[in-house]
Every structure is written in C-alpha cells, then in structure tokens.
C-alpha cells in the first residue's frame, strides 16, 4: 500500500474514533479544505473544523472504502451517519473525497456531497423545499462559519 494511502487510512480510522488531533496531524500546516458546508478553510481552520465536529458528534459512525493514492493525489469514499444537533434529525451523508499530498501530509482535501440531499435530511421540510437554492446553501455555510468562529474563539 502506498504511504499516502496509509495516511488516508490513518485519517479515517482516527475519524471513526473521533480523534480530531490525529486527523489534524495528517494535514500540512497550509492545508486547504473545502466541502459544500465549509467551502474554503485554510491551515489550522481545517483541523479546528474536525475538532469542533468530533466534539459535538452525536450517534456518530463512519465507514470508509475506496482509498487509493499515489505520490501526488488520492481519493476515498466515506459515509457518515449522525444526529444533526440543531434539529435532532438523523443524517446519512455519502461523501467522495479527493486529496493532494506533499511531503507525506495532506495539503488539499476536497469533500463532495449533494447539499440538497444533506439539507433534506438535516433540515426536514425546509431542506426538501429550499435546500437546493443558493439562499439556503449560503445560510448553511454562514451558520457553519459562525459556529467554527465561535469554537475557535474559545480555544
């Protein structure tokens, strides 16, 4: 197995244990992270996002597969199941992840998932009716950014 594939195994195994410190240690100091909820995190923001999410996790589990990597690029598939704390609704989020590596660390991490599918599960009727709209997507991103800023201010 390629060393970068082992790094991804380490990252997701740590995620299964809600071990955000090990996850963050897999990242380069200048990592760039993006997904539909957190579209542009830089450096320590990415590790802090995982710290925040793992500290709030309720009824959480993940499974992962499809890990492959070479010297520069990698990918993985993972599915997270959890209770969305703001609504108490169960979410099953199916995610495809792409990575770039430098010097044995993750330097770019991009998670792809359908925000409308996520919002239907997390928000219920509001997500079903409006989750596909840019207005709701922007509101979800703003709420997530605010939560991360509050979490980081308390560190």
PyMOL commands that place a pseudoatom at each C-alpha (Angstrom):
pseudoatom trace, name=CA, resn=UNK, resi=1, chain=A, elem=C, hetatm=0, pos=[0.000, 0.000, 0.000]
pseudoatom trace, name=CA, resn=UNK, resi=2, chain=A, elem=C, hetatm=0, pos=[1.298, 3.453, -0.934]
pseudoatom trace, name=CA, resn=UNK, resi=3, chain=A, elem=C, hetatm=0, pos=[2.345, 5.600, 2.078]
pseudoatom trace, name=CA, resn=UNK, resi=4, chain=A, elem=C, hetatm=0, pos=[-0.246, 8.232, 1.153]
pseudoatom trace, name=CA, resn=UNK, resi=5, chain=A, elem=C, hetatm=0, pos=[-2.968, 5.566, 1.099]
pseudoatom trace, name=CA, resn=UNK, resi=6, chain=A, elem=C, hetatm=0, pos=[-1.803, 4.571, 4.594]
pseudoatom trace, name=CA, resn=UNK, resi=7, chain=A, elem=C, hetatm=0, pos=[-2.080, 8.238, 5.600]
pseudoatom trace, name=CA, resn=UNK, resi=8, chain=A, elem=C, hetatm=0, pos=[-5.709, 8.269, 4.433]
pseudoatom trace, name=CA, resn=UNK, resi=9, chain=A, elem=C, hetatm=0, pos=[-6.389, 5.029, 6.337]
pseudoatom trace, name=CA, resn=UNK, resi=10, chain=A, elem=C, hetatm=0, pos=[-4.910, 6.689, 9.436]
pseudoatom trace, name=CA, resn=UNK, resi=11, chain=A, elem=C, hetatm=0, pos=[-7.067, 9.807, 8.886]
pseudoatom trace, name=CA, resn=UNK, resi=12, chain=A, elem=C, hetatm=0, pos=[-10.351, 7.904, 8.551]
pseudoatom trace, name=CA, resn=UNK, resi=13, chain=A, elem=C, hetatm=0, pos=[-9.542, 5.413, 11.305]
pseudoatom trace, name=CA, resn=UNK, resi=14, chain=A, elem=C, hetatm=0, pos=[-8.944, 8.395, 13.601]
pseudoatom trace, name=CA, resn=UNK, resi=15, chain=A, elem=C, hetatm=0, pos=[-12.258, 9.857, 12.459]
pseudoatom trace, name=CA, resn=UNK, resi=16, chain=A, elem=C, hetatm=0, pos=[-14.004, 6.613, 13.449]
pseudoatom trace, name=CA, resn=UNK, resi=17, chain=A, elem=C, hetatm=0, pos=[-12.544, 7.100, 16.950]
pseudoatom trace, name=CA, resn=UNK, resi=18, chain=A, elem=C, hetatm=0, pos=[-13.470, 10.836, 16.939]
pseudoatom trace, name=CA, resn=UNK, resi=19, chain=A, elem=C, hetatm=0, pos=[-9.740, 11.566, 17.304]
pseudoatom trace, name=CA, resn=UNK, resi=20, chain=A, elem=C, hetatm=0, pos=[-9.501, 15.019, 15.746]
pseudoatom trace, name=CA, resn=UNK, resi=21, chain=A, elem=C, hetatm=0, pos=[-5.905, 15.544, 16.899]
pseudoatom trace, name=CA, resn=UNK, resi=22, chain=A, elem=C, hetatm=0, pos=[-4.680, 12.611, 14.811]
pseudoatom trace, name=CA, resn=UNK, resi=23, chain=A, elem=C, hetatm=0, pos=[-6.813, 13.794, 11.895]
pseudoatom trace, name=CA, resn=UNK, resi=24, chain=A, elem=C, hetatm=0, pos=[-5.329, 17.298, 12.092]
pseudoatom trace, name=CA, resn=UNK, resi=25, chain=A, elem=C, hetatm=0, pos=[-1.803, 15.835, 12.313]
pseudoatom trace, name=CA, resn=UNK, resi=26, chain=A, elem=C, hetatm=0, pos=[-2.354, 14.252, 8.873]
pseudoatom trace, name=CA, resn=UNK, resi=27, chain=A, elem=C, hetatm=0, pos=[-2.654, 17.746, 7.372]
pseudoatom trace, name=CA, resn=UNK, resi=28, chain=A, elem=C, hetatm=0, pos=[0.146, 20.029, 6.224]
pseudoatom trace, name=CA, resn=UNK, resi=29, chain=A, elem=C, hetatm=0, pos=[0.252, 23.361, 8.068]
pseudoatom trace, name=CA, resn=UNK, resi=30, chain=A, elem=C, hetatm=0, pos=[-1.017, 25.121, 4.931]
pseudoatom trace, name=CA, resn=UNK, resi=31, chain=A, elem=C, hetatm=0, pos=[-3.757, 22.609, 4.057]
pseudoatom trace, name=CA, resn=UNK, resi=32, chain=A, elem=C, hetatm=0, pos=[-6.749, 23.767, 2.050]
pseudoatom trace, name=CA, resn=UNK, resi=33, chain=A, elem=C, hetatm=0, pos=[-10.094, 22.093, 2.829]
pseudoatom trace, name=CA, resn=UNK, resi=34, chain=A, elem=C, hetatm=0, pos=[-13.443, 22.524, 1.128]
pseudoatom trace, name=CA, resn=UNK, resi=35, chain=A, elem=C, hetatm=0, pos=[-16.852, 20.917, 1.076]
pseudoatom trace, name=CA, resn=UNK, resi=36, chain=A, elem=C, hetatm=0, pos=[-20.374, 22.244, 0.404]
pseudoatom trace, name=CA, resn=UNK, resi=37, chain=A, elem=C, hetatm=0, pos=[-20.809, 23.368, 4.043]
pseudoatom trace, name=CA, resn=UNK, resi=38, chain=A, elem=C, hetatm=0, pos=[-17.255, 24.634, 4.734]
pseudoatom trace, name=CA, resn=UNK, resi=39, chain=A, elem=C, hetatm=0, pos=[-16.209, 25.870, 1.278]
pseudoatom trace, name=CA, resn=UNK, resi=40, chain=A, elem=C, hetatm=0, pos=[-12.833, 27.452, 1.986]
pseudoatom trace, name=CA, resn=UNK, resi=41, chain=A, elem=C, hetatm=0, pos=[-10.860, 26.540, 5.090]
pseudoatom trace, name=CA, resn=UNK, resi=42, chain=A, elem=C, hetatm=0, pos=[-7.132, 27.257, 5.297]
pseudoatom trace, name=CA, resn=UNK, resi=43, chain=A, elem=C, hetatm=0, pos=[-4.449, 25.846, 7.586]
pseudoatom trace, name=CA, resn=UNK, resi=44, chain=A, elem=C, hetatm=0, pos=[-5.493, 25.400, 11.213]
pseudoatom trace, name=CA, resn=UNK, resi=45, chain=A, elem=C, hetatm=0, pos=[-9.144, 26.148, 10.356]
pseudoatom trace, name=CA, resn=UNK, resi=46, chain=A, elem=C, hetatm=0, pos=[-9.405, 22.671, 8.824]
pseudoatom trace, name=CA, resn=UNK, resi=47, chain=A, elem=C, hetatm=0, pos=[-8.127, 20.891, 11.936]
pseudoatom trace, name=CA, resn=UNK, resi=48, chain=A, elem=C, hetatm=0, pos=[-10.355, 23.052, 14.111]
pseudoatom trace, name=CA, resn=UNK, resi=49, chain=A, elem=C, hetatm=0, pos=[-13.371, 22.109, 11.999]
pseudoatom trace, name=CA, resn=UNK, resi=50, chain=A, elem=C, hetatm=0, pos=[-12.699, 18.428, 12.757]
pseudoatom trace, name=CA, resn=UNK, resi=51, chain=A, elem=C, hetatm=0, pos=[-12.140, 19.265, 16.438]
pseudoatom trace, name=CA, resn=UNK, resi=52, chain=A, elem=C, hetatm=0, pos=[-15.489, 21.065, 16.534]
pseudoatom trace, name=CA, resn=UNK, resi=53, chain=A, elem=C, hetatm=0, pos=[-17.371, 18.360, 14.657]
pseudoatom trace, name=CA, resn=UNK, resi=54, chain=A, elem=C, hetatm=0, pos=[-15.947, 15.479, 16.677]
pseudoatom trace, name=CA, resn=UNK, resi=55, chain=A, elem=C, hetatm=0, pos=[-16.586, 17.289, 19.978]
pseudoatom trace, name=CA, resn=UNK, resi=56, chain=A, elem=C, hetatm=0, pos=[-20.267, 17.726, 19.078]
pseudoatom trace, name=CA, resn=UNK, resi=57, chain=A, elem=C, hetatm=0, pos=[-20.793, 14.321, 17.441]
pseudoatom trace, name=CA, resn=UNK, resi=58, chain=A, elem=C, hetatm=0, pos=[-23.981, 12.519, 18.464]
pseudoatom trace, name=CA, resn=UNK, resi=59, chain=A, elem=C, hetatm=0, pos=[-24.853, 8.950, 17.459]
pseudoatom trace, name=CA, resn=UNK, resi=60, chain=A, elem=C, hetatm=0, pos=[-21.880, 9.124, 15.112]
pseudoatom trace, name=CA, resn=UNK, resi=61, chain=A, elem=C, hetatm=0, pos=[-20.332, 6.468, 12.917]
pseudoatom trace, name=CA, resn=UNK, resi=62, chain=A, elem=C, hetatm=0, pos=[-18.438, 6.378, 9.652]
pseudoatom trace, name=CA, resn=UNK, resi=63, chain=A, elem=C, hetatm=0, pos=[-17.461, 3.702, 7.203]
pseudoatom trace, name=CA, resn=UNK, resi=64, chain=A, elem=C, hetatm=0, pos=[-14.867, 4.269, 4.510]
pseudoatom trace, name=CA, resn=UNK, resi=65, chain=A, elem=C, hetatm=0, pos=[-13.617, 2.452, 1.437]
pseudoatom trace, name=CA, resn=UNK, resi=66, chain=A, elem=C, hetatm=0, pos=[-12.191, 3.113, -1.987]
pseudoatom trace, name=CA, resn=UNK, resi=67, chain=A, elem=C, hetatm=0, pos=[-8.933, 4.522, -0.682]
pseudoatom trace, name=CA, resn=UNK, resi=68, chain=A, elem=C, hetatm=0, pos=[-6.276, 4.936, -3.342]
pseudoatom trace, name=CA, resn=UNK, resi=69, chain=A, elem=C, hetatm=0, pos=[-3.284, 7.221, -3.552]
pseudoatom trace, name=CA, resn=UNK, resi=70, chain=A, elem=C, hetatm=0, pos=[-0.021, 7.864, -5.308]
pseudoatom trace, name=CA, resn=UNK, resi=71, chain=A, elem=C, hetatm=0, pos=[2.752, 10.394, -4.698]
pseudoatom trace, name=CA, resn=UNK, resi=72, chain=A, elem=C, hetatm=0, pos=[0.561, 13.393, -5.537]
pseudoatom trace, name=CA, resn=UNK, resi=73, chain=A, elem=C, hetatm=0, pos=[-3.156, 12.539, -5.458]
pseudoatom trace, name=CA, resn=UNK, resi=74, chain=A, elem=C, hetatm=0, pos=[-5.594, 10.346, -3.591]
pseudoatom trace, name=CA, resn=UNK, resi=75, chain=A, elem=C, hetatm=0, pos=[-9.249, 9.601, -3.098]
pseudoatom trace, name=CA, resn=UNK, resi=76, chain=A, elem=C, hetatm=0, pos=[-11.601, 7.921, -0.669]
pseudoatom trace, name=CA, resn=UNK, resi=77, chain=A, elem=C, hetatm=0, pos=[-15.290, 7.272, -0.242]
pseudoatom trace, name=CA, resn=UNK, resi=78, chain=A, elem=C, hetatm=0, pos=[-16.902, 7.583, 3.172]
pseudoatom trace, name=CA, resn=UNK, resi=79, chain=A, elem=C, hetatm=0, pos=[-20.360, 7.612, 4.685]
pseudoatom trace, name=CA, resn=UNK, resi=80, chain=A, elem=C, hetatm=0, pos=[-21.072, 9.405, 7.956]
pseudoatom trace, name=CA, resn=UNK, resi=81, chain=A, elem=C, hetatm=0, pos=[-24.197, 8.723, 10.000]
pseudoatom trace, name=CA, resn=UNK, resi=82, chain=A, elem=C, hetatm=0, pos=[-25.020, 11.092, 12.848]
pseudoatom trace, name=CA, resn=UNK, resi=83, chain=A, elem=C, hetatm=0, pos=[-27.676, 13.150, 14.570]
pseudoatom trace, name=CA, resn=UNK, resi=84, chain=A, elem=C, hetatm=0, pos=[-27.704, 16.758, 13.358]
pseudoatom trace, name=CA, resn=UNK, resi=85, chain=A, elem=C, hetatm=0, pos=[-27.584, 18.662, 16.643]
pseudoatom trace, name=CA, resn=UNK, resi=86, chain=A, elem=C, hetatm=0, pos=[-29.649, 21.666, 15.534]
pseudoatom trace, name=CA, resn=UNK, resi=87, chain=A, elem=C, hetatm=0, pos=[-32.703, 19.604, 14.566]
pseudoatom trace, name=CA, resn=UNK, resi=88, chain=A, elem=C, hetatm=0, pos=[-32.188, 16.184, 16.157]
pseudoatom trace, name=CA, resn=UNK, resi=89, chain=A, elem=C, hetatm=0, pos=[-32.634, 14.587, 12.737]
pseudoatom trace, name=CA, resn=UNK, resi=90, chain=A, elem=C, hetatm=0, pos=[-30.543, 11.642, 11.517]
pseudoatom trace, name=CA, resn=UNK, resi=91, chain=A, elem=C, hetatm=0, pos=[-28.234, 12.326, 8.586]
pseudoatom trace, name=CA, resn=UNK, resi=92, chain=A, elem=C, hetatm=0, pos=[-26.534, 9.742, 6.389]
pseudoatom trace, name=CA, resn=UNK, resi=93, chain=A, elem=C, hetatm=0, pos=[-24.014, 11.673, 4.321]
pseudoatom trace, name=CA, resn=UNK, resi=94, chain=A, elem=C, hetatm=0, pos=[-22.346, 9.898, 1.379]
pseudoatom trace, name=CA, resn=UNK, resi=95, chain=A, elem=C, hetatm=0, pos=[-19.084, 11.635, 0.507]
pseudoatom trace, name=CA, resn=UNK, resi=96, chain=A, elem=C, hetatm=0, pos=[-16.418, 11.327, -2.163]
pseudoatom trace, name=CA, resn=UNK, resi=97, chain=A, elem=C, hetatm=0, pos=[-13.098, 12.845, -1.077]
pseudoatom trace, name=CA, resn=UNK, resi=98, chain=A, elem=C, hetatm=0, pos=[-10.154, 13.962, -3.196]
pseudoatom trace, name=CA, resn=UNK, resi=99, chain=A, elem=C, hetatm=0, pos=[-6.725, 14.743, -1.818]
pseudoatom trace, name=CA, resn=UNK, resi=100, chain=A, elem=C, hetatm=0, pos=[-3.373, 16.188, -2.801]
pseudoatom trace, name=CA, resn=UNK, resi=101, chain=A, elem=C, hetatm=0, pos=[-0.194, 15.372, -0.870]
pseudoatom trace, name=CA, resn=UNK, resi=102, chain=A, elem=C, hetatm=0, pos=[3.158, 16.970, -0.188]
pseudoatom trace, name=CA, resn=UNK, resi=103, chain=A, elem=C, hetatm=0, pos=[5.955, 15.571, 1.976]
pseudoatom trace, name=CA, resn=UNK, resi=104, chain=A, elem=C, hetatm=0, pos=[3.780, 12.835, 3.496]
pseudoatom trace, name=CA, resn=UNK, resi=105, chain=A, elem=C, hetatm=0, pos=[0.949, 15.182, 4.527]
pseudoatom trace, name=CA, resn=UNK, resi=106, chain=A, elem=C, hetatm=0, pos=[-2.435, 16.129, 3.091]
pseudoatom trace, name=CA, resn=UNK, resi=107, chain=A, elem=C, hetatm=0, pos=[-2.131, 19.577, 1.501]
pseudoatom trace, name=CA, resn=UNK, resi=108, chain=A, elem=C, hetatm=0, pos=[-5.558, 19.681, -0.172]
pseudoatom trace, name=CA, resn=UNK, resi=109, chain=A, elem=C, hetatm=0, pos=[-8.764, 17.913, 0.906]
pseudoatom trace, name=CA, resn=UNK, resi=110, chain=A, elem=C, hetatm=0, pos=[-11.995, 18.363, -1.031]
pseudoatom trace, name=CA, resn=UNK, resi=111, chain=A, elem=C, hetatm=0, pos=[-15.169, 16.525, 0.014]
pseudoatom trace, name=CA, resn=UNK, resi=112, chain=A, elem=C, hetatm=0, pos=[-18.018, 16.246, -2.497]
pseudoatom trace, name=CA, resn=UNK, resi=113, chain=A, elem=C, hetatm=0, pos=[-21.604, 15.541, -1.448]
pseudoatom trace, name=CA, resn=UNK, resi=114, chain=A, elem=C, hetatm=0, pos=[-25.076, 16.607, -2.514]
pseudoatom trace, name=CA, resn=UNK, resi=115, chain=A, elem=C, hetatm=0, pos=[-26.051, 19.579, -0.329]
pseudoatom trace, name=CA, resn=UNK, resi=116, chain=A, elem=C, hetatm=0, pos=[-29.735, 19.144, -1.199]
pseudoatom trace, name=CA, resn=UNK, resi=117, chain=A, elem=C, hetatm=0, pos=[-29.702, 15.525, -0.030]
pseudoatom trace, name=CA, resn=UNK, resi=118, chain=A, elem=C, hetatm=0, pos=[-27.905, 16.612, 3.133]
pseudoatom trace, name=CA, resn=UNK, resi=119, chain=A, elem=C, hetatm=0, pos=[-30.300, 19.513, 3.785]
pseudoatom trace, name=CA, resn=UNK, resi=120, chain=A, elem=C, hetatm=0, pos=[-33.395, 17.332, 3.285]
pseudoatom trace, name=CA, resn=UNK, resi=121, chain=A, elem=C, hetatm=0, pos=[-32.112, 15.002, 5.988]
pseudoatom trace, name=CA, resn=UNK, resi=122, chain=A, elem=C, hetatm=0, pos=[-30.733, 17.652, 8.358]
pseudoatom trace, name=CA, resn=UNK, resi=123, chain=A, elem=C, hetatm=0, pos=[-33.435, 20.314, 7.996]
pseudoatom trace, name=CA, resn=UNK, resi=124, chain=A, elem=C, hetatm=0, pos=[-36.540, 18.312, 7.077]
pseudoatom trace, name=CA, resn=UNK, resi=125, chain=A, elem=C, hetatm=0, pos=[-39.270, 20.078, 5.102]
pseudoatom trace, name=CA, resn=UNK, resi=126, chain=A, elem=C, hetatm=0, pos=[-37.312, 23.345, 4.767]
pseudoatom trace, name=CA, resn=UNK, resi=127, chain=A, elem=C, hetatm=0, pos=[-34.383, 21.412, 3.289]
pseudoatom trace, name=CA, resn=UNK, resi=128, chain=A, elem=C, hetatm=0, pos=[-36.672, 19.433, 0.985]
pseudoatom trace, name=CA, resn=UNK, resi=129, chain=A, elem=C, hetatm=0, pos=[-38.363, 22.539, -0.384]
pseudoatom trace, name=CA, resn=UNK, resi=130, chain=A, elem=C, hetatm=0, pos=[-35.468, 25.001, -0.377]
pseudoatom trace, name=CA, resn=UNK, resi=131, chain=A, elem=C, hetatm=0, pos=[-32.228, 23.081, 0.177]
pseudoatom trace, name=CA, resn=UNK, resi=132, chain=A, elem=C, hetatm=0, pos=[-31.297, 23.259, -3.489]
pseudoatom trace, name=CA, resn=UNK, resi=133, chain=A, elem=C, hetatm=0, pos=[-31.413, 27.071, -3.564]
pseudoatom trace, name=CA, resn=UNK, resi=134, chain=A, elem=C, hetatm=0, pos=[-28.331, 29.283, -3.309]
pseudoatom trace, name=CA, resn=UNK, resi=135, chain=A, elem=C, hetatm=0, pos=[-30.023, 31.237, -0.494]
pseudoatom trace, name=CA, resn=UNK, resi=136, chain=A, elem=C, hetatm=0, pos=[-30.336, 28.183, 1.750]
pseudoatom trace, name=CA, resn=UNK, resi=137, chain=A, elem=C, hetatm=0, pos=[-26.862, 26.936, 0.797]
pseudoatom trace, name=CA, resn=UNK, resi=138, chain=A, elem=C, hetatm=0, pos=[-25.428, 30.344, 1.738]
pseudoatom trace, name=CA, resn=UNK, resi=139, chain=A, elem=C, hetatm=0, pos=[-27.341, 30.293, 5.033]
pseudoatom trace, name=CA, resn=UNK, resi=140, chain=A, elem=C, hetatm=0, pos=[-25.989, 26.814, 5.838]
pseudoatom trace, name=CA, resn=UNK, resi=141, chain=A, elem=C, hetatm=0, pos=[-22.440, 27.972, 5.059]
pseudoatom trace, name=CA, resn=UNK, resi=142, chain=A, elem=C, hetatm=0, pos=[-22.850, 31.149, 7.126]
pseudoatom trace, name=CA, resn=UNK, resi=143, chain=A, elem=C, hetatm=0, pos=[-24.165, 29.198, 10.121]
pseudoatom trace, name=CA, resn=UNK, resi=144, chain=A, elem=C, hetatm=0, pos=[-21.291, 26.703, 9.833]
pseudoatom trace, name=CA, resn=UNK, resi=145, chain=A, elem=C, hetatm=0, pos=[-18.709, 29.509, 9.575]
pseudoatom trace, name=CA, resn=UNK, resi=146, chain=A, elem=C, hetatm=0, pos=[-20.210, 31.232, 12.608]
pseudoatom trace, name=CA, resn=UNK, resi=147, chain=A, elem=C, hetatm=0, pos=[-20.119, 28.004, 14.616]
pseudoatom trace, name=CA, resn=UNK, resi=148, chain=A, elem=C, hetatm=0, pos=[-16.477, 27.427, 13.672]
pseudoatom trace, name=CA, resn=UNK, resi=149, chain=A, elem=C, hetatm=0, pos=[-15.535, 31.025, 14.574]
pseudoatom trace, name=CA, resn=UNK, resi=150, chain=A, elem=C, hetatm=0, pos=[-17.184, 30.654, 17.995]
pseudoatom trace, name=CA, resn=UNK, resi=151, chain=A, elem=C, hetatm=0, pos=[-15.433, 27.318, 18.557]
pseudoatom trace, name=CA, resn=UNK, resi=152, chain=A, elem=C, hetatm=0, pos=[-12.062, 28.791, 17.572]
pseudoatom trace, name=CA, resn=UNK, resi=153, chain=A, elem=C, hetatm=0, pos=[-12.547, 31.825, 19.839]
pseudoatom trace, name=CA, resn=UNK, resi=154, chain=A, elem=C, hetatm=0, pos=[-12.960, 29.510, 22.847]
pseudoatom trace, name=CA, resn=UNK, resi=155, chain=A, elem=C, hetatm=0, pos=[-9.719, 27.583, 22.222]
for i in range(1, 155): cmd.bond("trace and resi %d" % i, "trace and resi %d" % (i + 1))
show_as sticks, trace
zoom trace
